[in-house]
Structure formats: structure tokens, C-alpha cells
């Protein structure tokens, strides 16, 4: 696009973002400005890989925080670095399948109406359509991503990398398959890792149930929130120091619902002052009970199936939903004299973060990753300074989680995702893990499960750079990895430090032998105007594109950066956005003023002094002040204090340059050349934060090149006049 077509200094007094943003972005993209300049000793590498937004839906307000990355990229591009900002999209396995299932419900269908391959293809088409919407929204926000290198987590070369990592983990003894209790959502039909469980405080009922002692008239009372699981009891545990029950240890109790004889044993795990101090042990429906069951060789009885219904172990209640059968089972206990009392108490219940239903701890054979040894190099990398975390206070949380990490369940019972490359021999029961290809022979069947999305996205930094980048005109996979890995920065929200960042560090070091990035920058959460987290259920979600349409992308971007340091939450304020829209007008009008310095056809603007009338002391002070602003802004950005950089530039442009310098120029104390140079410096300083208005103003000053390609203003540099 002709750069001059962006400029039109004669237009009205107010900056109209709708007239400029789309064509400005098009001019940037068509000019190749987003592509990294040739890597060399002079142009050192600076790289960021976009945290891939879910491809299943439009952007939400949190995605506008990608502004942080764009500020860093634009700044380093202007500083002369070979900057790579690689975009992508995440298939978001479970979340996307849930979204698609809701779509099917609206048309009267369900996932069960399709075979696996058809369902996968349908979701693929659904996602690709939405992915295009998401990418166009990223453009609307002005993000200078290198679109020629865009990646998707389900592309063939990404999948190959994921398979290779899994195979290496398996070969090195970090992967195992086991029947364990998992957090299972009976509505969506899949398991979750411990991190994905959303705990909700609820008021629950505590049922005090009496168990008769075998060959005795005595009873022992246990307290439970889930009487429906009594059918699966295989023991009663008491604390060895509890004098109340010492005489019963080694004896048997009788299950009040099915008459099964179960042992009474001692274990220090039992808390004496909770409930009655006697604990019913149901190994297949509680994680702690599962461990107690293994320790004491108890039998296993599954009472609840994977649809949330009671099994044949529940006798007359078989086939009923476990949660709805609870009251009837409690009534049966009461009728038979085995229910002592019911009390209410508050407890934390693990729920599905999508549907809100309680998760069932259910026994399932899954693939697990041993994470303890993988965590050690990740801890060491931060302690030795190979990775810097901003803000530093999150180091403590990072260490605490990795030092107490549990094995990671990576199996998901869904269709949409990367299918696990593990094969079972139907004759021998043997499992084989490959890099994707089926073993030779007719007796091998591939696992139907897919990987946890966090497992594939945990490899995002190196998987993207190792890929062939099939969208690029000249793919050069190895050189991308060689030049830009490790990444300079991984920027994301602090709320996914556990889910994603720590796993990227563990998997990155394991797969490549290098840290995946040198700096972790964690931004805070953007909440609604009342300080509440935005969610569809609360009805307080704000669409960032609606704000862009109303006030412009620059105003939204600046409102997110100024006033909020790294790691700090902020509340959405339309007044704040409106204020930065007014600031865009201030930039626009200052540019109109300067662009008309030598014009006489605009009677509303005064005739300005030329170079001969300039005051040398004023010019010298102007020079020093400008250099100080450049110096401070540069140091703040380089130290990742972006909010302070934005505020310094904002305050000095409005209150010094506009209020004082322009007035000095009217009185002949500053020349037209001085003022124009000062404005150009400010346009460069503001460009990473407010790229659209600064670009069009740059063109209005009759510059014949794009601002995005200009060098960052140098300190102690003054133009010859």
C-alpha cells in the first residue's frame, strides 16, 4: 500500500480510529514489517511465542493482555533486534469438545451420533472457522505477529514433536500406565489432572452411620458425606492412639447395607477429632481410601460407574444416579436403625470446571508421568538465574508447587486432541509406545485416549520453532530453532503458572537440554469494574472488540498497560479507556499543529517562528529534557516496568511537550525543526503502546517510511539544524 495514502493532515480535529486502523494494519503486514530482520551479530535475536488462544471461540478480554508482548516486540524491533513473534492457536481438547457438544445440542444431536473419525473431522471444521475469527481479532488489536509462521497444535509436525517427546519420556522411565483413582466427570466422560479440579465450598450433610461389631452387640459409628458409597466399604480405620477404639482393632465390622464382613484396623492417617474418629474406607471412591486400601491389602468394590450410576454392588439401587439415590439410601439406613444422626457442615467439593458437577473419584487405567525428577532441573534453572521470573514474588509459588508436585495423569477420554501413540496387543496385553506409527502385526490396537492439552502445549516453545512452518514461503525449521530458542520471554497470566509455565520448563529442559525461555513475565487478571473475575455465568464478560470499535485499539491497549504493574490485577474502567481515547486525540492534534508549522492557509493556527528566532538555552533545555525522557522510558521497558514507561511518556507528552513546548514555539523560543523533532521522538516512544495513531501521525508529518520500521530514539542524539 502507498504509505502516503495513510496521511491526510487536513482532516478534522478529532482522531477517528475507524478511518485508519484497518488500512494501517494492512500496510504493516503487506510491507513485511512483522517478519524478523536477518539474524546477525548486529541484529541479535529477540523471540516470543504467543500463548496460543483456544481456537474454539472468539477472544475474551484477557487476550487483550497480549499487548504486553506487542510492546516488547515493537520496542526490540525498533532497537534493531531480529524479533520473532510467532502466533498460533491451541486445539484446547476438552474445552473445545465441550463447546462443540453445546453446538450439537442446539441442533438436536450429541457426540454419540457420530463415529470417532467423523466427530473429529466435524470438530476440526468447526475450529478452523472459529480460528479465522480469532486471528482477525488479534489483527484488530494491532498485534504485530509474523503470520507467515502461524502454527496450530494439531498440525502434523507439531504432533510429531509431541510424539517424540512422549516416546523419550517412556524410554527414559518417566511414563507408566496404572489403574489409579482419577478425577472423573460423569457428564463429559473424561478424567482430569489434579490441577484442573475446581474446589467449591458447599454446605453438606454429614451422616453418622452405625456398623455392628461382628459377634458382639457393640457398634462403631462412622461419619460420611456419601452414604451411597457404603456399598463399596472394605474396612474401617481408626487412629492407633485413639483409646475409644483400641479394643476393636483386629476385629471385624458388618456393613449395614449389604452385610459384608470388613476388618477394623489402625492407621495414623486417621484424624481422631474429625467426625467420630472412625473412618469408613472405600478404596475405589476416595483417593486417600485408595492409598489405605493398598497399604492394608483391602478388597476393592466399585459402586459408581462412569455414567455416575450405581453398579450391581448397590443391590436394589442399581442403575440409579448416585447423587439422587443418596436420600433413599439414608432413609434405608434410618429405617433399619443404622442412622444415628445427620449434621450439616461446610466442606470443599471437587467439581468439573466446565459443568460444575461434583467429580467422581473413579478407578481407571491411565498414562501417568513421573514428575518429581523432571521438576528438579526446573527448580534449579530459576535458582541459578537461567530463568528470571517477573514479578520475583512468584518464585516462591513456583518453587512450592514444583517441590510438592504429584505424578501427572495425561490421559483424556475424548476424541478431540492428539491421540496417545500407545498400542496394546490384544493377545498378550503388552503395551508398546511409538512415535506415531503402528507396530507391525495384526494384533495391536491403539489407545483411544488423547493427551491432556497441557502436555502438548507444554512443548509449544520448541515444537513451534522446530516445525517446518508450512505457512512460510521459505521454510527453514532448523534455523528458527537455532536462532530463537530459548525464547527471550514467555509472557502469560499468573493464573496458569502451574497449568502451563512450570510444565513448559520441565518438558523444555527434558526434550532440548535447554531452558525454554530466559524470562517469565506474569501479568495480572483483568476483572470487571467491581473487581470480580469475568465469567459467562456471572454475565460480566466484556468483549474487547466492542471496546475497540467504540474507542479504538490504542485506547484499550494503553489502558491495560498504564497503571498496572506485572502480576497485579486491575479492574476494567471504561472511563480509563475513554481517557486514553482523549490522549489519542491529543497526539493527533499536536501532529496537526506541527504539520501546519509552515502553512499559512489555516487561519486557526498561528504563524510560527523559524530557526533564526530560536532561543539556544531553551533549545538546550529541550534537548536535555527529551534525552532524560528517552533514557527513563528505555530503562523502564528494558527492566519490564512497562507501566512506568507508559506513564512517563504520557505525562511528559501531555504536560511538557503539549502544554509547554508548543507554547514556547508560538513565542519563538523553539523552532519548527525543534518541535517537529520532539514530536517524532514522542511518536517513536509511544509507538509500542499506541501503534495506530502514532503511525498515521508519522505519515501526516510527510515521512516517507513506516514508523514501525524506525529506530528507537537514541539518547544524547540531536539533529543538525
C-alpha positions in Angstrom: 0.0 0.0 0.0 1.2 3.5 -0.7 2.4 4.9 2.6 1.3 8.4 1.7 -2.3 7.2 1.4 -2.2 6.8 5.2 -1.6 10.5 5.6 -4.2 13.2 5.4 -3.2 16.2 7.6 -6.1 18.2 6.5 -8.8 16.1 8.1 -10.8 17.0 11.2 -9.7 17.9 14.7 -10.6 14.5 16.2 -8.8 11.3 15.5 -11.2 8.8 14.1 -9.7 5.3 14.6 -12.3 3.7 12.4 -10.9 5.5 9.4 -7.3 4.4 9.9 -6.8 1.2 11.9 -7.7 -1.4 9.2 -5.6 0.1 6.4 -2.7 0.8 8.8 -2.5 -2.8 9.8 -2.8 -3.9 6.2 0.1 -1.6 5.3 2.3 -3.1 8.1 1.5 -6.7 7.1 2.0 -6.1 3.3 5.3 -4.4 3.9 6.7 -7.4 5.7 7.3 -5.4 8.9 6.3 -8.2 11.1 8.9 -10.6 9.8 12.2 -10.8 11.7 15.1 -8.9 10.0 18.1 -11.1 9.1 19.7 -12.5 12.2 23.3 -11.4 12.7 25.8 -10.2 15.3 24.4 -6.7 14.8 20.7 -7.8 14.9 20.6 -10.1 17.9 17.6 -12.4 18.3 14.6 -11.5 20.5 11.8 -14.0 20.4 8.3 -14.5 21.9 5.9 -17.3 21.0 2.3 -16.3 21.5 0.5 -18.2 24.3 -1.9 -19.9 21.9 -5.5 -18.8 22.4 -8.2 -21.5 22.2 -9.3 -21.9 18.6 -12.9 -22.7 19.6 -14.2 -19.2 20.3 -13.6 -15.5 19.9 -11.1 -13.7 22.1 -12.1 -12.6 25.6 -10.8 -9.5 27.5 -7.8 -11.3 29.0 -6.4 -11.9 25.5 -6.0 -8.1 25.1 -3.2 -8.5 27.6 -1.1 -9.8 24.7 -0.5 -6.0 24.4 2.4 -6.6 26.8 4.1 -8.9 24.2 3.5 -6.5 21.4 5.0 -3.6 23.4 8.1 -5.7 24.0 8.3 -6.9 20.3 7.8 -3.4 18.8 10.4 -1.9 21.2 13.0 -4.5 20.4 12.3 -4.3 16.7 12.9 -0.6 16.9 16.1 -1.3 18.9 17.5 -3.3 16.0 16.9 -6.8 17.2 15.9 -9.7 14.9 12.5 -10.0 16.5 10.3 -13.0 16.1 6.7 -13.1 17.5 5.2 -16.4 16.4 1.4 -16.8 16.5 -0.6 -19.9 17.0 -3.8 -21.5 18.2 -4.5 -24.3 20.7 -6.9 -27.1 19.9 -7.9 -26.9 23.6 -9.0 -30.6 23.7 -11.6 -31.0 26.4 -12.8 -27.3 26.3 -13.3 -27.4 22.5 -15.2 -30.7 22.6 -17.5 -29.2 25.3 -18.1 -26.2 23.1 -18.8 -28.4 20.1 -21.2 -30.6 22.1 -23.2 -27.5 23.1 -23.4 -26.7 19.4 -24.7 -30.2 18.7 -27.3 -29.9 21.5 -28.7 -26.8 19.8 -29.3 -28.8 16.6 -30.7 -31.8 18.5 -27.7 -34.1 18.3 -24.9 -35.4 20.6 -21.4 -36.7 20.2 -22.7 -40.2 20.3 -24.4 -39.8 16.9 -21.0 -39.9 15.2 -18.2 -42.4 14.9 -14.8 -41.2 16.1 -13.3 -40.1 12.7 -16.5 -38.2 11.7 -16.7 -36.4 15.1 -13.0 -35.4 14.8 -13.5 -34.1 11.3 -16.6 -32.1 12.3 -14.8 -30.5 15.2 -11.8 -29.7 13.0 -14.0 -27.8 10.5 -15.7 -26.1 13.4 -12.4 -25.0 14.9 -10.9 -23.8 11.7 -13.8 -21.5 11.1 -13.5 -20.0 14.6 -9.7 -19.8 14.4 -10.0 -17.4 11.5 -12.3 -15.2 13.6 -9.8 -15.2 16.4 -6.9 -14.3 14.2 -8.8 -11.4 12.7 -9.4 -10.1 16.2 -5.7 -10.3 17.0 -5.2 -8.1 14.0 -7.8 -5.6 15.2 -5.8 -5.2 18.4 -2.7 -4.3 16.4 -0.6 -7.2 17.3 2.5 -7.3 15.1 2.7 -11.1 14.8 4.6 -12.9 12.0 1.6 -14.5 10.4 3.7 -16.4 7.9 4.8 -18.6 10.7 1.4 -19.3 12.4 1.0 -22.7 13.9 -1.8 -24.9 15.3 -1.3 -27.6 17.9 -2.8 -30.3 15.8 -0.6 -29.7 12.7 1.3 -32.8 11.7 4.8 -31.5 12.5 3.7 -30.3 16.0 2.1 -33.7 16.6 5.3 -35.5 15.6 7.3 -33.4 18.1 4.8 -34.3 20.8 5.0 -38.0 20.0 8.8 -37.9 20.0 8.8 -36.3 23.5 6.4 -38.8 24.8 8.4 -41.7 23.4 11.6 -40.3 25.0 9.8 -39.9 28.4 8.6 -43.5 28.1 12.0 -44.9 27.1 13.7 -43.0 29.9 11.3 -44.4 32.5 9.2 -41.3 33.2 5.9 -42.7 31.8 3.9 -45.5 33.3 0.5 -47.0 33.0 -1.5 -47.8 36.1 -5.0 -48.2 37.4 -5.5 -45.3 39.8 -8.3 -43.2 41.1 -8.8 -40.2 38.8 -11.0 -37.1 38.9 -13.8 -38.1 36.6 -16.6 -36.0 35.2 -19.5 -38.4 34.5 -21.3 -35.8 32.4 -18.4 -35.1 30.0 -16.9 -38.6 30.2 -13.3 -37.8 30.9 -10.7 -37.6 33.6 -8.8 -34.5 34.8 -5.5 -33.9 36.4 -5.4 -32.7 40.0 -4.7 -29.1 38.8 -7.9 -29.0 36.7 -10.2 -29.7 39.7 -12.2 -26.7 40.8 -12.9 -26.8 44.5 -16.1 -25.2 45.7 -17.1 -24.7 49.3 -20.5 -26.2 50.0 -22.8 -26.9 52.9 -23.0 -30.7 53.0 -24.7 -33.3 55.2 -22.6 -35.5 57.5 -24.3 -38.8 58.1 -23.4 -40.7 61.2 -23.8 -44.4 60.4 -23.6 -47.3 62.9 -21.7 -50.5 62.0 -22.2 -53.6 64.2 -19.2 -55.3 65.5 -19.1 -59.0 64.4 -20.0 -61.4 67.3 -20.9 -58.5 69.6 -23.7 -56.2 70.5 -21.4 -53.2 70.2 -21.4 -50.8 67.3 -18.9 -48.4 65.9 -20.1 -45.2 64.3 -18.5 -43.5 61.3 -19.3 -40.1 59.7 -19.6 -39.8 55.9 -20.9 -37.3 53.4 -21.6 -40.1 50.9 -23.7 -42.9 52.3 -24.2 -44.2 48.8 -20.6 -45.4 48.8 -21.1 -47.6 51.9 -21.8 -50.5 49.5 -18.1 -50.3 48.5 -16.7 -50.2 52.0 -13.9 -52.7 52.6 -12.7 -51.6 56.1 -12.9 -49.2 59.0 -9.8 -47.4 60.1 -9.1 -45.8 63.5 -6.0 -44.0 64.9 -3.7 -46.3 66.9 -3.6 -43.7 69.7 -7.4 -43.5 70.0 -8.3 -45.2 73.3 -12.0 -45.3 72.3 -11.5 -47.9 69.6 -8.4 -49.8 70.8 -10.5 -52.8 71.8 -11.9 -53.1 68.3 -8.7 -53.1 66.3 -8.2 -56.5 64.7 -11.9 -57.3 64.9 -14.5 -57.1 62.1 -17.5 -54.9 61.5 -20.6 -55.6 59.4 -21.5 -53.4 56.5 -25.0 -52.1 57.4 -26.2 -52.0 53.7 -25.0 -55.4 52.4 -23.9 -57.4 55.4 -20.3 -57.7 54.1 -17.7 -58.5 56.8 -15.0 -55.9 56.9 -11.8 -55.5 59.0 -11.2 -52.8 61.6 -7.6 -51.7 61.6 -5.3 -48.9 63.0 -3.6 -46.3 60.9 -2.1 -43.0 62.0 -3.6 -41.3 58.9 -7.0 -41.1 60.7 -7.7 -37.8 62.4 -9.2 -38.5 65.8 -11.1 -35.3 66.3 -12.9 -35.3 62.9 -16.4 -36.9 62.8 -16.3 -39.8 65.2 -12.6 -40.6 64.7 -13.5 -43.8 62.9 -13.1 -43.7 59.1 -15.0 -45.9 56.6 -12.6 -47.0 53.9 -13.9 -47.2 50.3 -10.8 -47.7 48.1 -12.4 -47.2 44.7 -14.2 -43.9 45.6 -11.8 -41.8 47.6 -8.1 -41.1 46.9 -7.0 -41.4 50.5 -9.0 -44.6 50.9 -7.3 -45.9 47.8 -3.9 -45.5 49.4 -5.1 -47.0 52.7 -6.6 -49.9 50.7 -3.3 -50.6 49.0 -1.4 -50.3 52.3 -3.6 -52.7 54.2 -4.5 -55.1 51.3 -8.2 -54.4 51.3 -10.6 -55.6 48.7 -12.0 -53.3 46.0 -15.6 -52.8 45.2 -16.8 -50.3 42.5 -20.2 -48.8 43.5 -20.4 -45.9 40.9 -19.8 -46.4 37.2 -18.5 -43.9 34.6 -22.0 -42.6 34.0 -22.5 -41.7 37.6 -24.9 -44.5 38.2 -24.8 -47.2 40.9 -23.5 -50.6 40.0 -24.8 -54.0 40.9 -22.9 -53.7 44.2 -25.7 -51.3 45.3 -28.3 -54.1 45.1 -31.8 -52.7 44.8 -30.4 -49.2 43.9 -28.5 -50.4 40.9 -28.9 -48.2 37.8 -29.9 -45.1 39.9 -27.9 -41.9 39.7 -25.6 -42.0 42.8 -26.3 -38.4 43.8 -30.1 -38.8 43.6 -30.1 -42.1 45.4 -28.4 -40.7 48.4 -31.5 -39.7 50.3 -33.2 -43.0 49.7 -30.1 -44.9 50.9 -30.0 -42.7 54.0 -33.7 -43.4 54.6 -33.0 -47.2 54.3 -30.2 -46.8 57.0 -32.6 -44.9 59.2 -35.4 -47.5 58.8 -33.1 -50.3 59.8 -31.8 -48.4 62.9 -28.4 -47.7 61.5 -28.5 -44.0 61.0 -27.6 -42.2 64.3 -28.0 -38.6 63.2 -27.3 -36.1 60.4 -25.4 -32.8 60.8 -24.6 -30.0 58.4 -21.0 -28.8 57.8 -19.0 -26.9 55.3 -16.6 -28.8 53.1 -14.6 -28.3 49.9 -16.0 -30.3 46.9 -14.1 -31.1 43.8 -16.1 -30.1 40.7 -15.8 -30.0 37.0 -14.7 -26.5 36.0 -17.0 -26.6 32.9 -20.3 -28.1 34.1 -20.0 -27.6 37.9 -21.0 -31.1 38.7 -19.1 -32.9 41.5 -16.3 -35.1 40.2 -16.2 -38.7 41.0 -13.0 -40.4 42.1 -13.1 -43.5 39.9 -10.6 -46.2 39.1 -9.3 -46.0 35.6 -6.2 -47.3 33.8 -4.3 -44.2 32.6 -0.9 -43.0 31.4 1.0 -41.0 34.1 4.2 -39.0 34.0 6.6 -39.2 36.9 7.2 -35.5 37.6 9.4 -35.5 40.7 12.7 -35.9 38.8 11.5 -33.7 35.9 10.8 -30.9 38.5 14.3 -30.8 39.9 16.0 -29.2 36.8 13.1 -26.7 36.6 13.7 -25.6 40.1 17.5 -25.4 39.6 17.0 -23.3 36.4 15.3 -20.5 38.4 17.5 -20.7 41.5 20.6 -20.4 39.3 19.2 -17.5 37.3 18.9 -19.2 34.0 15.2 -18.2 34.1 14.1 -14.9 35.7 10.5 -14.6 37.0 8.8 -11.2 36.9 7.5 -10.3 39.4 10.0 -12.0 41.7 7.4 -12.8 44.3 6.1 -15.6 42.1 9.3 -17.5 42.6 8.1 -18.7 46.0 4.9 -20.1 44.5 6.8 -21.7 41.6 9.1 -23.5 44.0 6.4 -24.6 46.3 4.4 -26.2 43.6 7.4 -28.0 41.9 8.7 -29.2 45.3 5.4 -30.8 46.1 4.4 -32.0 42.6 2.4 -35.1 42.1 2.5 -37.5 39.1 0.6 -36.2 36.1 -2.3 -38.0 34.6 -2.1 -37.2 30.9 -4.9 -39.5 29.6 -8.2 -37.9 28.4 -11.2 -39.9 27.3 -12.2 -37.5 24.5 -11.9 -37.6 20.7 -10.6 -34.1 20.0 -6.9 -33.9 20.6 -3.6 -35.7 19.9 -4.3 -39.4 20.2 -1.8 -41.2 22.5 0.7 -43.2 20.4 0.4 -46.3 22.6 -0.6 -49.7 21.3 -1.9 -52.8 23.1 -1.5 -56.4 22.0 -5.0 -57.9 22.1 -3.5 -61.4 22.7 -0.7 -60.7 25.2 -1.9 -57.5 26.8 1.5 -55.9 26.2 1.8 -52.2 25.6 4.1 -50.5 23.2 4.8 -46.8 22.8 5.9 -45.5 19.4 6.4 -42.1 17.7 3.1 -42.5 15.9 3.4 -45.5 13.7 1.5 -48.7 14.5 3.6 -51.8 15.4 3.9 -54.5 12.8 1.3 -57.2 13.1 -2.5 -57.5 13.2 -3.0 -57.8 17.0 -2.2 -54.2 18.0 -4.9 -51.7 18.9 -4.2 -48.1 19.6 -5.3 -46.5 22.9 -8.4 -44.4 22.3 -7.4 -41.7 24.8 -5.9 -38.4 23.8 -3.2 -36.4 25.6 -4.1 -33.8 28.2 -3.9 -30.5 26.2 -1.3 -29.1 28.7 1.0 -31.9 27.6 1.1 -30.8 24.0 1.0 -27.0 24.8 3.8 -27.6 27.4 6.0 -28.2 24.4 4.9 -25.1 22.5 8.2 -23.1 22.6 10.4 -25.7 21.0 7.7 -27.5 19.0 6.8 -24.4 17.0 10.4 -23.4 16.3 11.3 -27.0 15.2 8.3 -27.2 12.9 8.6 -26.7 9.2 6.4 -23.6 9.3 4.5 -24.8 6.3 2.7 -21.4 6.0 6.0 -19.6 5.3 7.2 -19.2 1.8 10.7 -20.4 2.6 10.5 -22.9 5.5 13.7 -23.1 7.5 12.9 -25.1 10.6 16.4 -25.7 12.0 17.5 -22.1 11.6 14.4 -20.8 13.5 15.2 -23.1 16.4 18.9 -22.3 16.3 18.3 -18.6 16.2 15.4 -18.1 18.5 15.5 -20.8 21.1 15.4 -20.4 24.1 12.8 -17.7 23.8 13.6 -14.3 25.2 10.3 -14.1 27.1 7.3 -16.2 28.0 4.5 -13.8 28.9 1.2 -15.0 30.3 -1.2 -14.7 33.2 -0.1 -15.8 36.7 -3.2 -17.9 36.9 -1.7 -20.6 34.6 1.8 -20.6 36.2 1.0 -24.2 37.4 -1.0 -25.4 34.5 1.4 -24.3 31.8 4.5 -22.4 32.6 6.0 -24.9 35.0 5.3 -27.8 32.6 6.9 -25.9 29.7 10.0 -25.5 31.8 10.0 -29.3 32.8 9.3 -30.5 29.3 11.5 -28.0 27.6 14.6 -28.9 29.6 13.9 -32.6 29.3 13.4 -32.5 25.5 16.0 -30.0 24.5 18.5 -29.8 27.3 18.0 -26.1 27.5 15.6 -23.8 29.4 12.7 -22.9 27.0 12.8 -19.2 27.8 15.0 -16.7 29.7 12.3 -14.6 31.3 8.8 -15.4 32.6 6.6 -12.3 32.7 3.4 -12.8 34.5 0.5 -10.3 34.1 -2.5 -10.0 36.4 -6.1 -10.7 35.8 -8.4 -8.1 34.3 -11.5 -8.1 36.4 -14.8 -6.3 35.9 -15.5 -2.8 37.3 -16.4 -4.2 40.7 -13.3 -6.3 41.0 -15.0 -9.7 40.2 -13.5 -12.2 37.8 -15.2 -12.1 34.4 -17.3 -15.2 33.6 -20.2 -16.0 31.4 -22.2 -17.4 34.4 -21.9 -14.0 36.2 -22.8 -12.2 33.0 -20.0 -9.7 33.5 -17.8 -10.6 30.4 -16.6 -7.6 28.4 -15.9 -8.1 24.7 -12.6 -6.4 23.9 -13.6 -5.9 20.3 -16.6 -3.9 21.3 -14.3 -1.6 23.2 -12.0 -1.3 20.2 -15.0 -0.5 18.0 -16.0 2.3 20.4 -12.7 3.8 21.5 -10.0 2.3 19.3 -7.3 -0.3 19.8 -4.8 2.3 21.1 -7.0 3.4 23.9 -7.7 -0.1 25.0 -4.0 -1.1 24.8 -2.8 1.9 26.8 -5.5 1.4 29.5 -4.2 -2.1 30.1 -0.5 -1.2 30.4 -0.6 2.2 32.3 -1.3 1.9 36.0 -0.9 -1.9 36.3 2.5 -3.4 37.0 3.5 -7.0 36.3 1.5 -9.6 38.3 -1.1 -7.1 39.5 -4.8 -7.4 38.9 -6.7 -4.5 37.5 -10.4 -3.6 37.2 -11.9 -2.7 33.9 -12.7 1.0 33.7 -14.5 2.5 30.7 -13.6 5.9 32.0 -9.9 5.0 31.8 -10.2 3.7 28.2 -12.1 6.9 27.3 -9.3 8.9 28.8 -6.7 7.3 26.6 -9.0 7.8 23.6 -8.7 11.5 24.5 -5.0 11.1 24.7 -5.0 9.7 21.1 -6.8 12.9 20.1 -4.1 14.9 21.9 -1.4 13.2 19.9 -3.5 13.8 16.7 -3.9 17.5 17.4 -0.3 18.0 18.3 0.6 16.4 15.0 -1.9 18.7 13.1 -0.3 21.7 14.8 3.3 20.7 13.9 2.4 19.6 10.3 1.0 23.1 9.7 4.0 25.0 11.0 5.0 26.3 7.6 1.4 26.6 6.3 -0.5 29.9 6.0 -3.7 28.5 4.7 -5.1 27.5 8.1 -6.1 30.7 9.8 -6.8 28.9 13.1 -3.1 28.1 13.6 -0.6 30.8 14.4 2.4 31.6 12.2 5.4 30.0 13.9 9.0 31.2 14.4 11.7 29.7 12.2 15.1 28.5 13.2 16.6 32.1 13.2 14.5 33.1 16.2 15.1 30.0 18.3 16.4 30.5 21.9 19.6 28.4 22.4 19.1 28.0 26.1 15.5 26.9 25.6 16.7 24.5 22.9 19.4 23.2 25.1 16.9 22.6 28.0 14.6 21.0 25.5 17.3 18.7 24.3 18.3 17.6 27.9 14.7 17.0 28.9 14.0 15.0 25.8 17.1 12.8 26.4 16.0 12.3 30.0 12.6 11.0 28.9 14.2 8.7 26.3 16.6 7.4 28.9 13.9 6.7 31.6 11.4 5.2 29.2 14.1 2.9 27.7 15.3 1.7 31.1 11.8 1.0 32.3 10.9 -1.1 29.2 14.2 -3.0 29.4 13.5 -3.8 33.1 9.9 -4.9 32.2 8.4 -1.9 34.1 6.1 -1.2 31.2 3.5 0.7 33.2 6.1 3.2 34.4 7.4 3.6 30.9 3.9 4.3 29.6 3.2 6.8 32.4 6.5 8.7 31.9 5.9 9.1 28.2 2.2 10.0 28.7 2.8 12.6 31.4 5.7 14.3 29.6 3.9 14.4 26.2 0.7 15.9 27.6 2.1 18.2 30.3 5.5 19.1 29.0 5.5 18.8 25.2 1.9 19.9 24.5 1.4 22.4 27.4 4.9 24.0 27.4 6.9 23.2 24.3 4.2 24.1 21.8 3.6 27.3 23.7 7.3 28.1 23.6 7.2 27.6 19.8 4.4 30.1 19.5 6.6 32.6 21.3 9.6 32.0 19.1 11.6 30.1 21.8 11.6 26.8 19.9 11.9 26.5 16.1 9.7 24.5 13.8 12.5 22.0 13.4 12.9 21.6 17.2 9.2 21.0 17.6 8.9 18.5 14.8 11.9 16.6 16.0 10.5 16.4 19.5 7.2 15.2 18.2 8.9 12.5 16.1 10.7 11.3 19.2 7.4 11.0 21.2 5.7 9.2 18.3 8.5 6.6 18.4 8.3 6.3 22.2 4.6 5.9 22.1 4.5 3.6 19.1 4.9 0.3 21.0 1.9 1.2 23.2 -0.3 3.1 20.7 0.8 1.9 17.3 -2.1 3.0 15.2 -2.4 6.7 16.0 1.3 7.1 16.1 1.7 5.5 12.7 -0.9 7.7 11.0 0.6 10.8 12.7 4.0 9.8 11.5 2.7 9.8 7.9 1.0 13.1 8.4 4.4 14.6 9.1 5.2 13.8 5.5 7.6 10.9 6.4 8.0 8.5 3.5 8.6 5.4 5.6 6.6 3.4 8.1 7.1 4.3 11.8 7.0 0.6 12.7 10.4 0.3 10.8 12.0 3.3 12.5 14.8 3.1 15.1 14.1 3.7 18.7 15.2 7.2 19.6 18.8 7.4 20.7 19.9 9.2 23.9 22.1 12.2 23.6 21.4 12.5 19.8 20.3 15.8 18.4 19.5 16.6 14.8 21.5 19.2 12.9 19.5 22.3 12.1 
